[in-house]
Amino acid sequence: MKVGDRVASSAPHSEYAVVNVDHAVKVPENVSDEEATFATLAATVMNGVPDWQTLSWEKASWL
């Protein structure tokens, strides 16, 4: 990656952000901004799936 490349990351929502290169992925030219945003959102959601699979209803009284 180089300065000026269009990237997706888990940085806070902003037009510009400074992140480590290992926390960003270059967005290909044929991928729209909307598609790139969805991929980041999907990765964030999927990160929580293993936690939900092991959660028992007794422990989830806050739900």
Backbone hydrogen bonds, N-H to C=O, Kabsch-Sander energy under -0.5 kcal/mol:
donor,donor_aa,acceptor,acceptor_aa,energy
5,D,2,K,-2.3
7,V,5,D,-0.6
8,A,25,V,-2.5
10,S,23,H,-0.8
19,V,17,A,-0.6
23,H,20,N,-2.2
24,A,21,V,-1.2
25,V,8,A,-2.3
27,V,6,R,-3.0
31,V,28,P,-1.8
36,A,32,S,-2.3
37,T,33,D,-2.4
38,F,34,E,-2.2
39,A,35,E,-2.0
40,T,36,A,-1.6
41,L,37,T,-2.3
42,A,38,F,-3.2
43,A,39,A,-2.1
44,T,40,T,-1.9
45,V,41,L,-2.5
46,M,42,A,-2.8
47,N,43,A,-1.4
48,G,44,T,-0.7
48,G,45,V,-1.4
49,V,45,V,-0.6
49,V,46,M,-0.6
52,W,48,G,-1.5
53,Q,49,V,-2.0
54,T,50,P,-1.0
55,L,52,W,-0.7
60,A,56,S,-0.8
61,S,58,E,-0.5
63,L,60,A,-2.1
